[in-house]
Amino acid sequence: MNEIIVKNSKLITLQHIDDGHDGSISVAENFKQVPFAVKRVYYIYNLVNPNAIRGRHAHKKLEQVLFCISGSCEIGLDDGTNRQDITLNTPNTGV
């Protein structure tokens, strides 16, 4: 994965624990792996259109982390000066 050049953005990689036949697990805790308090969790699923475009809005003062836990997705980051597209394709790496 490429280096993040967009201001106030970075990659977060959670530990991947392979539990054999019982699957895999990753843990994200407030102020540990995630550098802020998590106040809300929401997720998208049953996406029928593989070319769907979500979002198209800005968060100027919000801290958030996005993980793609199944498949892959492309995230567009823009700080007003730099613009970068990031592909998330591993469930334990977020931006």
N, CA, C and O atoms as a Tinker XYZ file with bonds, in Angstrom:
   380  protein
     1  N      0.849000   -1.175000    0.000000    73     2
     2  CA     0.000000    0.000000    0.000000    64     1     3
     3  C      0.888000    1.230000    0.000000    63     2     4     5
     4  O      1.952000    1.229000    0.620000    81     3
     5  N      0.469000    2.262000   -0.679000    73     3     6
     6  CA     1.239000    3.488000   -0.823000    64     5     7
     7  C      1.260000    4.301000    0.463000    63     6     8     9
     8  O      0.426000    4.127000    1.351000    81     7
     9  N      2.245000    5.200000    0.532000    73     7    10
    10  CA     2.319000    6.145000    1.643000    64     9    11
    11  C      1.210000    7.183000    1.479000    63    10    12    13
    12  O      0.909000    7.609000    0.365000    81    11
    13  N      0.610000    7.582000    2.593000    73    11    14
    14  CA    -0.448000    8.588000    2.567000    64    13    15
    15  C      0.196000    9.967000    2.494000    63    14    16    17
    16  O      1.047000   10.301000    3.319000    81    15
    17  N     -0.213000   10.776000    1.500000    73    15    18
    18  CA     0.328000   12.130000    1.342000    64    17    19
    19  C     -0.697000   13.196000    1.727000    63    18    20    21
    20  O     -0.371000   14.382000    1.759000    81    19
    21  N     -1.918000   12.790000    2.017000    73    19    22
    22  CA    -2.984000   13.723000    2.355000    64    21    23
    23  C     -2.867000   14.095000    3.835000    63    22    24    25
    24  O     -2.768000   13.223000    4.699000    81    23
    25  N     -2.880000   15.395000    4.113000    73    23    26
    26  CA    -2.717000   15.919000    5.478000    64    25    27
    27  C     -3.772000   15.325000    6.416000    63    26    28    29
    28  O     -4.924000   15.141000    6.025000    81    27
    29  N     -3.376000   15.034000    7.632000    73    27    30
    30  CA    -4.241000   14.503000    8.692000    64    29    31
    31  C     -4.824000   13.138000    8.362000    63    30    32    33
    32  O     -5.898000   12.789000    8.853000    81    31
    33  N     -4.136000   12.370000    7.545000    73    31    34
    34  CA    -4.569000   11.016000    7.195000    64    33    35
    35  C     -3.402000   10.060000    7.370000    63    34    36    37
    36  O     -2.248000   10.434000    7.161000    81    35
    37  N     -3.701000    8.836000    7.752000    73    35    38
    38  CA    -2.652000    7.827000    7.869000    64    37    39
    39  C     -3.285000    6.444000    7.808000    63    38    40    41
    40  O     -4.495000    6.289000    7.976000    81    39
    41  N     -2.449000    5.453000    7.567000    73    39    42
    42  CA    -2.902000    4.067000    7.586000    64    41    43
    43  C     -2.845000    3.534000    9.010000    63    42    44    45
    44  O     -1.937000    3.864000    9.772000    81    43
    45  N     -3.811000    2.721000    9.354000    73    43    46
    46  CA    -3.825000    2.028000   10.634000    64    45    47
    47  C     -3.865000    0.540000   10.327000    63    46    48    49
    48  O     -4.770000    0.068000    9.639000    81    47
    49  N     -2.894000   -0.195000   10.831000    73    47    50
    50  CA    -2.871000   -1.636000   10.625000    64    49    51
    51  C     -3.056000   -2.322000   11.967000    63    50    52    53
    52  O     -2.239000   -2.177000   12.876000    81    51
    53  N     -4.137000   -3.068000   12.073000    73    51    54
    54  CA    -4.428000   -3.822000   13.288000    64    53    55
    55  C     -3.701000   -5.157000   13.243000    63    54    56    57
    56  O     -3.439000   -5.695000   12.167000    81    55
    57  N     -3.381000   -5.680000   14.404000    73    55    58
    58  CA    -2.781000   -7.002000   14.476000    64    57    59
    59  C     -3.761000   -8.019000   13.908000    63    58    60    61
    60  O     -4.950000   -7.990000   14.224000    81    59
    61  N     -3.258000   -8.911000   13.073000    73    59    62
    62  CA    -4.070000   -9.999000   12.511000    64    61    63
    63  C     -3.709000  -11.268000   13.271000    63    62    64    65
    64  O     -2.564000  -11.719000   13.240000    81    63
    65  N     -4.690000  -11.834000   13.949000    73    63    66
    66  CA    -4.465000  -13.063000   14.716000    64    65    67
    67  C     -5.204000  -14.182000   14.006000    63    66    68    69
    68  O     -6.433000  -14.175000   13.932000    81    67
    69  N     -4.452000  -15.144000   13.484000    73    67    70
    70  CA    -5.040000  -16.301000   12.804000    64    69    71
    71  C     -5.314000  -17.368000   13.848000    63    70    72    73
    72  O     -4.399000  -17.850000   14.517000    81    71
    73  N     -6.575000  -17.729000   13.979000    73    71    74
    74  CA    -6.995000  -18.682000   15.006000    64    73    75
    75  C     -7.341000  -20.042000   14.407000    63    74    76    77
    76  O     -8.199000  -20.763000   14.917000    81    75
    77  N     -6.656000  -20.374000   13.315000    73    75    78
    78  CA    -6.843000  -21.687000   12.692000    64    77    79
    79  C     -8.272000  -21.898000   12.221000    63    78    80    81
    80  O     -8.829000  -21.075000   11.495000    81    79
    81  N     -8.856000  -23.006000   12.641000    73    79    82
    82  CA   -10.220000  -23.353000   12.220000    64    81    83
    83  C    -11.270000  -22.392000   12.755000    63    82    84    85
    84  O    -12.395000  -22.365000   12.254000    81    83
    85  N    -10.918000  -21.601000   13.768000    73    83    86
    86  CA   -11.866000  -20.655000   14.343000    64    85    87
    87  C    -11.794000  -19.280000   13.683000    63    86    88    89
    88  O    -12.377000  -18.327000   14.198000    81    87
    89  N    -11.094000  -19.156000   12.560000    73    87    90
    90  CA   -11.046000  -17.908000   11.808000    64    89    91
    91  C     -9.921000  -16.991000   12.232000    63    90    92    93
    92  O     -8.910000  -17.433000   12.776000    81    91
    93  N    -10.109000  -15.709000   11.977000    73    91    94
    94  CA    -9.121000  -14.687000   12.298000    64    93    95
    95  C     -9.805000  -13.589000   13.101000    63    94    96    97
    96  O    -11.024000  -13.426000   13.048000    81    95
    97  N     -8.993000  -12.838000   13.848000    73    95    98
    98  CA    -9.534000  -11.738000   14.641000    64    97    99
    99  C     -8.535000  -10.581000   14.629000    63    98   100   101
   100  O     -7.321000  -10.783000   14.626000    81    99
   101  N     -9.071000   -9.387000   14.623000    73    99   102
   102  CA    -8.291000   -8.160000   14.806000    64   101   103
   103  C     -9.041000   -7.320000   15.830000    63   102   104   105
   104  O    -10.270000   -7.354000   15.886000    81   103
   105  N     -8.301000   -6.566000   16.642000    73   103   106
   106  CA    -8.903000   -5.779000   17.711000    64   105   107
   107  C     -8.560000   -4.307000   17.517000    63   106   108   109
   108  O     -7.413000   -3.958000   17.236000    81   107
   109  N     -9.574000   -3.441000   17.670000    73   107   110
   110  CA    -9.372000   -1.996000   17.584000    64   109   111
   111  C     -9.958000   -1.360000   18.836000    63   110   112   113
   112  O    -11.176000   -1.344000   19.016000    81   111
   113  N     -9.097000   -0.837000   19.699000    73   111   114
   114  CA    -9.551000   -0.222000   20.944000    64   113   115
   115  C     -9.292000    1.293000   20.910000    63   114   116   117
   116  O     -8.349000    1.777000   20.284000    81   115
   117  N    -10.181000    2.019000   21.617000    73   115   118
   118  CA   -10.027000    3.466000   21.762000    64   117   119
   119  C     -8.645000    3.808000   22.299000    63   118   120   121
   120  O     -8.173000    3.195000   23.257000    81   119
   121  N     -7.999000    4.790000   21.677000    73   119   122
   122  CA    -6.726000    5.347000   22.109000    64   121   123
   123  C     -5.587000    4.330000   22.122000    63   122   124   125
   124  O     -4.510000    4.620000   22.643000    81   123
   125  N     -5.802000    3.176000   21.571000    73   123   126
   126  CA    -4.717000    2.201000   21.408000    64   125   127
   127  C     -4.447000    2.068000   19.916000    63   126   128   129
   128  O     -3.664000    2.842000   19.364000    81   127
   129  N     -5.069000    1.119000   19.261000    73   127   130
   130  CA    -4.883000    0.973000   17.821000    64   129   131
   131  C     -5.560000    2.123000   17.059000    63   130   132   133
   132  O     -5.055000    2.573000   16.031000    81   131
   133  N     -6.696000    2.588000   17.568000    73   131   134
   134  CA    -7.401000    3.741000   17.005000    64   133   135
   135  C     -7.068000    4.938000   17.895000    63   134   136   137
   136  O     -7.358000    4.908000   19.091000    81   135
   137  N     -6.462000    5.997000   17.333000    73   135   138
   138  CA    -5.944000    7.089000   18.170000    64   137   139
   139  C     -6.984000    8.099000   18.645000    63   138   140   141
   140  O     -6.644000    9.259000   18.876000    81   139
   141  N     -8.227000    7.692000   18.795000    73   139   142
   142  CA    -9.289000    8.567000   19.280000    64   141   143
   143  C    -10.412000    7.694000   19.820000    63   142   144   145
   144  O    -10.392000    6.475000   19.646000    81   143
   145  N    -11.392000    8.313000   20.476000    73   143   146
   146  CA   -12.534000    7.578000   21.019000    64   145   147
   147  C    -13.517000    7.254000   19.901000    63   146   148   149
   148  O    -13.921000    8.136000   19.143000    81   147
   149  N    -13.894000    5.999000   19.805000    73   147   150
   150  CA   -14.886000    5.564000   18.817000    64   149   151
   151  C    -16.265000    5.815000   19.406000    63   150   152   153
   152  O    -16.615000    5.259000   20.447000    81   151
   153  N    -17.045000    6.655000   18.737000    73   151   154
   154  CA   -18.377000    7.011000   19.230000    64   153   155
   155  C    -19.479000    6.302000   18.462000    63   154   156   157
   156  O    -20.584000    6.128000   18.977000    81   155
   157  N    -19.187000    5.895000   17.239000    73   155   158
   158  CA   -20.214000    5.281000   16.408000    64   157   159
   159  C    -19.549000    4.339000   15.420000    63   158   160   161
   160  O    -18.453000    4.607000   14.927000    81   159
   161  N    -20.216000    3.244000   15.140000    73   159   162
   162  CA   -19.755000    2.291000   14.126000    64   161   163
   163  C    -20.891000    2.072000   13.143000    63   162   164   165
   164  O    -22.022000    1.793000   13.540000    81   163
   165  N    -20.588000    2.198000   11.874000    73   163   166
   166  CA   -21.575000    1.853000   10.861000    64   165   167
   167  C    -20.856000    1.143000    9.729000    63   166   168   169
   168  O    -19.656000    1.324000    9.518000    81   167
   169  N    -21.614000    0.331000    9.006000    73   167   170
   170  CA   -21.006000   -0.458000    7.948000    64   169   171
   171  C    -21.983000   -0.656000    6.799000    63   170   172   173
   172  O    -23.201000   -0.612000    6.974000    81   171
   173  N    -21.420000   -0.872000    5.634000    73   171   174
   174  CA   -22.180000   -1.083000    4.406000    64   173   175
   175  C    -22.084000   -2.559000    4.060000    63   174   176   177
   176  O    -21.008000   -3.151000    4.151000    81   175
   177  N    -23.186000   -3.149000    3.669000    73   175   178
   178  CA   -23.167000   -4.550000    3.269000    64   177   179
   179  C    -24.250000   -4.808000    2.237000    63   178   180   181
   180  O    -25.098000   -3.953000    1.981000    81   179
   181  N    -24.213000   -5.995000    1.647000    73   179   182
   182  CA   -25.140000   -6.389000    0.570000    64   181   183
   183  C    -25.096000   -5.408000   -0.600000    63   182   184   185
   184  O    -26.124000   -5.118000   -1.212000    81   183
   185  N    -23.930000   -4.911000   -0.900000    73   183   186
   186  CA   -23.756000   -3.986000   -2.007000    64   185   187
   187  C    -23.863000   -4.771000   -3.314000    63   186   188   189
   188  O    -23.018000   -5.619000   -3.601000    81   187
   189  N    -24.881000   -4.495000   -4.090000    73   187   190
   190  CA   -25.134000   -5.221000   -5.326000    64   189   191
   191  C    -24.285000   -4.673000   -6.472000    63   190   192   193
   192  O    -23.730000   -5.445000   -7.254000    81   191
   193  N    -24.182000   -3.353000   -6.577000    73   191   194
   194  CA   -23.443000   -2.722000   -7.656000    64   193   195
   195  C    -21.958000   -2.623000   -7.296000    63   194   196   197
   196  O    -21.605000   -1.869000   -6.389000    81   195
   197  N    -21.078000   -3.364000   -7.980000    73   195   198
   198  CA   -19.650000   -3.306000   -7.640000    64   197   199
   199  C    -19.011000   -1.962000   -7.953000    63   198   200   201
   200  O    -17.889000   -1.703000   -7.518000    81   199
   201  N    -19.699000   -1.098000   -8.700000    73   199   202
   202  CA   -19.175000    0.222000   -9.033000    64   201   203
   203  C    -19.899000    1.333000   -8.282000    63   202   204   205
   204  O    -19.846000    2.496000   -8.683000    81   203
   205  N    -20.568000    0.979000   -7.203000    73   203   206
   206  CA   -21.314000    1.971000   -6.416000    64   205   207
   207  C    -20.366000    3.037000   -5.877000    63   206   208   209
   208  O    -19.221000    2.749000   -5.530000    81   207
   209  N    -20.855000    4.260000   -5.814000    73   207   210
   210  CA   -20.086000    5.378000   -5.247000    64   209   211
   211  C    -20.852000    5.871000   -4.024000    63   210   212   213
   212  O    -22.015000    6.261000   -4.124000    81   211
   213  N    -20.196000    5.848000   -2.880000    73   211   214
   214  CA   -20.800000    6.281000   -1.620000    64   213   215
   215  C    -20.078000    7.535000   -1.150000    63   214   216   217
   216  O    -18.994000    7.857000   -1.636000    81   215
   217  N    -20.672000    8.223000   -0.222000    73   215   218
   218  CA   -20.003000    9.375000    0.377000    64   217   219
   219  C    -20.246000   10.651000   -0.383000    63   218   220   221
   220  O    -21.330000   11.231000   -0.336000    81   219
   221  N    -19.205000   11.083000   -1.092000    73   219   222
   222  CA   -19.240000   12.351000   -1.828000    64   221   223
   223  C    -19.532000   13.537000   -0.919000    63   222   224   225
   224  O    -20.293000   14.436000   -1.277000    81   223
   225  N    -18.924000   13.529000    0.246000    73   223   226
   226  CA   -19.064000   14.639000    1.169000    64   225   227
   227  C    -17.789000   14.730000    2.003000    63   226   228   229
   228  O    -16.960000   13.820000    1.981000    81   227
   229  N    -17.639000   15.812000    2.724000    73   227   230
   230  CA   -16.430000   16.050000    3.503000    64   229   231
   231  C    -16.733000   16.087000    4.989000    63   230   232   233
   232  O    -17.834000   16.440000    5.410000    81   231
   233  N    -15.728000   15.714000    5.777000    73   231   234
   234  CA   -15.755000   15.851000    7.229000    64   233   235
   235  C    -14.542000   16.693000    7.594000    63   234   236   237
   236  O    -13.412000   16.205000    7.552000    81   235
   237  N    -14.762000   17.934000    7.947000    73   235   238
   238  CA   -13.644000   18.837000    8.209000    64   237   239
   239  C    -13.096000   18.735000    9.622000    63   238   240   241
   240  O    -11.926000   19.048000    9.845000    81   239
   241  N    -13.912000   18.302000   10.588000    73   239   242
   242  CA   -13.449000   18.224000   11.967000    64   241   243
   243  C    -13.653000   16.852000   12.591000    63   242   244   245
   244  O    -13.463000   16.688000   13.796000    81   243
   245  N    -14.026000   15.893000   11.810000    73   243   246
   246  CA   -14.339000   14.559000   12.306000    64   245   247
   247  C    -13.114000   13.660000   12.246000    63   246   248   249
   248  O    -12.359000   13.694000   11.275000    81   247
   249  N    -12.920000   12.865000   13.275000    73   247   250
   250  CA   -11.897000   11.826000   13.233000    64   249   251
   251  C    -12.617000   10.517000   12.964000    63   250   252   253
   252  O    -13.579000   10.173000   13.651000    81   251
   253  N    -12.144000    9.789000   11.959000    73   251   254
   254  CA   -12.771000    8.514000   11.643000    64   253   255
   255  C    -11.729000    7.576000   11.046000    63   254   256   257
   256  O    -10.691000    8.005000   10.543000    81   255
   257  N    -12.032000    6.310000   11.117000    73   255   258
   258  CA   -11.198000    5.300000   10.474000    64   257   259
   259  C    -12.128000    4.394000    9.673000    63   258   260   261
   260  O    -13.226000    4.058000   10.118000    81   259
   261  N    -11.675000    4.009000    8.494000    73   259   262
   262  CA   -12.477000    3.177000    7.622000    64   261   263
   263  C    -11.716000    1.900000    7.310000    63   262   264   265
   264  O    -10.562000    1.944000    6.883000    81   263
   265  N    -12.361000    0.769000    7.525000    73   263   266
   266  CA   -11.819000   -0.543000    7.185000    64   265   267
   267  C    -12.738000   -1.196000    6.174000    63   266   268   269
   268  O    -13.955000   -1.032000    6.251000    81   267
   269  N    -12.189000   -1.922000    5.244000    73   267   270
   270  CA   -12.967000   -2.720000    4.309000    64   269   271
   271  C    -12.770000   -4.171000    4.734000    63   270   272   273
   272  O    -11.736000   -4.770000    4.438000    81   271
   273  N    -13.744000   -4.731000    5.419000    73   271   274
   274  CA   -13.561000   -6.052000    6.035000    64   273   275
   275  C    -13.837000   -7.214000    5.095000    63   274   276   277
   276  O    -13.559000   -8.364000    5.433000    81   275
   277  N    -14.381000   -6.924000    3.918000    73   275   278
   278  CA   -14.623000   -7.979000    2.928000    64   277   279
   279  C    -14.454000   -7.383000    1.538000    63   278   280   281
   280  O    -15.024000   -6.333000    1.241000    81   279
   281  N    -13.689000   -8.030000    0.699000    73   279   282
   282  CA   -13.472000   -7.521000   -0.655000    64   281   283
   283  C    -12.497000   -6.368000   -0.657000    63   282   284   285
   284  O    -11.502000   -6.376000    0.067000    81   283
   285  N    -12.792000   -5.364000   -1.486000    73   283   286
   286  CA   -11.922000   -4.199000   -1.565000    64   285   287
   287  C    -12.763000   -2.971000   -1.881000    63   286   288   289
   288  O    -13.881000   -3.078000   -2.385000    81   287
   289  N    -12.204000   -1.798000   -1.576000    73   287   290
   290  CA   -12.857000   -0.544000   -1.930000    64   289   291
   291  C    -11.780000    0.514000   -2.134000    63   290   292   293
   292  O    -10.681000    0.418000   -1.588000    81   291
   293  N    -12.114000    1.513000   -2.921000    73   291   294
   294  CA   -11.212000    2.614000   -3.168000    64   293   295
   295  C    -11.741000    3.850000   -2.449000    63   294   296   297
   296  O    -12.916000    4.196000   -2.573000    81   295
   297  N    -10.868000    4.509000   -1.699000    73   295   298
   298  CA   -11.225000    5.677000   -0.912000    64   297   299
   299  C    -10.517000    6.883000   -1.498000    63   298   300   301
   300  O     -9.307000    6.844000   -1.721000    81   299
   301  N    -11.258000    7.954000   -1.750000    73   299   302
   302  CA   -10.660000    9.198000   -2.225000    64   301   303
   303  C    -10.424000   10.139000   -1.057000    63   302   304   305
   304  O    -11.362000   10.501000   -0.348000    81   303
   305  N     -9.178000   10.535000   -0.855000    73   303   306
   306  CA    -8.804000   11.469000    0.208000    64   305   307
   307  C     -8.434000   12.799000   -0.426000    63   306   308   309
   308  O     -7.813000   12.831000   -1.489000    81   307
   309  N     -8.814000   13.903000    0.222000    73   307   310
   310  CA    -8.537000   15.231000   -0.318000    64   309   311
   311  C     -8.436000   16.215000    0.847000    63   310   312   313
   312  O     -9.383000   16.350000    1.623000    81   311
   313  N     -7.308000   16.900000    0.978000    73   311   314
   314  CA    -7.146000   17.881000    2.050000    64   313   315
   315  C     -7.199000   19.319000    1.540000    63   314   316   317
   316  O     -6.861000   20.250000    2.271000    81   315
   317  N     -7.619000   19.502000    0.301000    73   315   318
   318  CA    -7.672000   20.823000   -0.299000    64   317   319
   319  C     -6.428000   21.157000   -1.097000    63   318   320   321
   320  O     -6.461000   22.026000   -1.967000    81   319
   321  N     -5.322000   20.466000   -0.805000    73   319   322
   322  CA    -4.080000   20.642000   -1.549000    64   321   323
   323  C     -3.692000   19.356000   -2.259000    63   322   324   325
   324  O     -3.379000   19.357000   -3.450000    81   323
   325  N     -3.718000   18.260000   -1.511000    73   323   326
   326  CA    -3.359000   16.947000   -2.051000    64   325   327
   327  C     -4.589000   16.072000   -2.186000    63   326   328   329
   328  O     -5.479000   16.096000   -1.336000    81   327
   329  N     -4.630000   15.309000   -3.250000    73   327   330
   330  CA    -5.703000   14.336000   -3.468000    64   329   331
   331  C     -5.053000   12.989000   -3.722000    63   330   332   333
   332  O     -4.057000   12.889000   -4.438000    81   331
   333  N     -5.638000   11.942000   -3.117000    73   331   334
   334  CA    -5.054000   10.614000   -3.244000    64   333   335
   335  C     -6.149000    9.573000   -3.152000    63   334   336   337
   336  O     -7.050000    9.687000   -2.321000    81   335
   337  N     -6.081000    8.564000   -3.995000    73   335   338
   338  CA    -6.977000    7.417000   -3.924000    64   337   339
   339  C     -6.232000    6.270000   -3.269000    63   338   340   341
   340  O     -5.107000    5.953000   -3.652000    81   339
   341  N     -6.857000    5.650000   -2.284000    73   339   342
   342  CA    -6.279000    4.529000   -1.542000    64   341   343
   343  C     -7.184000    3.322000   -1.731000    63   342   344   345
   344  O     -8.402000    3.434000   -1.591000    81   343
   345  N     -6.613000    2.187000   -2.043000    73   343   346
   346  CA    -7.374000    0.947000   -2.128000    64   345   347
   347  C     -7.199000    0.175000   -0.840000    63   346   348   349
   348  O     -6.077000   -0.132000   -0.437000    81   347
   349  N     -8.308000   -0.139000   -0.194000    73   347   350
   350  CA    -8.302000   -0.988000    1.006000    64   349   351
   351  C     -8.723000   -2.388000    0.561000    63   350   352   353
   352  O     -9.790000   -2.567000   -0.026000    81   351
   353  N     -7.881000   -3.371000    0.846000    73   351   354
   354  CA    -8.189000   -4.737000    0.424000    64   353   355
   355  C     -7.756000   -5.808000    1.411000    63   354   356   357
   356  O     -7.712000   -6.994000    1.083000    81   355
   357  N     -7.437000   -5.375000    2.620000    73   355   358
   358  CA    -7.170000   -6.323000    3.698000    64   357   359
   359  C     -8.011000   -5.877000    4.910000    63   358   360   361
   360  O     -8.078000   -4.685000    5.210000    81   359
   361  N     -8.636000   -6.812000    5.588000    73   359   362
   362  CA    -9.593000   -6.431000    6.635000    64   361   363
   363  C     -8.964000   -5.782000    7.875000    63   362   364   365
   364  O     -9.686000   -5.197000    8.682000    81   363
   365  N     -7.664000   -5.866000    8.044000    73   363   366
   366  CA    -7.039000   -5.296000    9.238000    64   365   367
   367  C     -6.282000   -4.006000    8.961000    63   366   368   369
   368  O     -5.576000   -3.509000    9.840000    81   367
   369  N     -6.413000   -3.449000    7.753000    73   367   370
   370  CA    -5.767000   -2.176000    7.434000    64   369   371
   371  C     -6.835000   -1.155000    7.086000    63   370   372   373
   372  O     -7.693000   -1.395000    6.237000    81   371
   373  N     -6.770000   -0.014000    7.754000    73   371   374
   374  CA    -7.736000    1.054000    7.513000    64   373   375
   375  C     -7.025000    2.371000    7.278000    63   374   376   377
   376  O     -5.805000    2.471000    7.406000    81   375
   377  N     -7.803000    3.367000    6.935000    73   375   378
   378  CA    -7.264000    4.698000    6.710000    64   377   379
   379  C     -8.064000    5.696000    7.517000    63   378   380
   380  O     -7.779000    6.893000    7.476000    81   379
